[in-house]
Amino acid sequence: MTRATRPRWRVGYEERSAMLFLAPVMAVLGAVAVFPIAYSLYISFFSMKLTRPNRTPFVGLKNYTDLLGDEAFWGAVWRTVSFSLVSVTAIALIALLVSLLLNQEFRGRRILSTILLVPWAIPYVANALMWKWIYDSSYGALNGLLYQLDFIDKYMVWLGDQDKTLFLIANAFVWKEVPLATILLLVSLKSIPSDLYAAARVDGATVWQRFVHVTLPAMKPGFMLVMIYETMMAIRHFDLFFILTEGGPGSASHVLSWHIYVETFRNLSFGSGAAMSYLLAIATFALSYLFIRTLGRKI
């Protein structure tokens, strides 16, 4: 029986062979990815606390409704939104400027491109420890530099100031994420046909007009990737908050990812922690869909 005459419900030798080879991979994915996600959704409907492991009553959506009425939760959401807005905006602007610079021909461009990759290559934990030393109030490089330049007359406790803490953490996050965003935008710049710029020059367009009407529209796919990826990273980022401040001082850096950690692993409330995690996941998917709908339809 040939492929053309075989009924659609019949599975051929090639299909069976493919399923056989894919079966171990699918089993591993199910064990390490699908099952934990499904189980965390399951326990989000229960009042599960390790302090009373033998009593886990089913509470339905109560974990979710309690969170929506919790002031601490909304405070963490607001700080997460503030951190994400500041970080993603700074990353997009800096990456745009650097990508425009690297798109030009000049001596030392390859060396600068190599140096740009250094922050990206540093692991997140090492990056957080480095910035913790930089911000240190006793021997930090930031205090030493500003003191030598006479911008400050004494060493300051940078991470102890509630008004500055979130922005200082955002600065460390931006430093780590700018290289990847620059690469994505630089790829978009390289894909712009030179004929478009030549035609714009013939029409008498200035440098600014060519940038606004040729460069920016052609970079929309790169901007969409940058906005989606960096927003997801900023919303769920945890490493810097854990190593630099542990949510402090007070609640100045108590963002949603830190709130989930405290609720789950310090308060040992796995039910409400799982519910918070799913609310964070829903918000992330919603923002990604919004970016795709608003930027993708204009590409």
Secondary structure, 3 states (H helix, E strand, C coil): CCCCCCCCCCCCHHHHHHHHHHHHHHHHHHHHHHHHHHHHHHHCCECCECCCCCCCCECCCHHHHHHHCCHHHHHHHHHHHHHHHHHHHHHHHHHHHHHHHHCCCCCCHHHHHHHHHHHHHCCHHHHHHHHHHHCCCCCCHHHHHHHHCCCCCCCCCHHHCCCCHHHHHHHHHHHHHHHHHHHHHHHHHHCCCHHHHHHHHHCCCCHHHHHHHHHHHHCHHHHHHHHHHHHHHHHCCCHHHHHHHCCCCCCCCCCHHHHHHHHHHHCCEHHHHHHHHHHHHHHHHHHHHHHHHHHHCCC
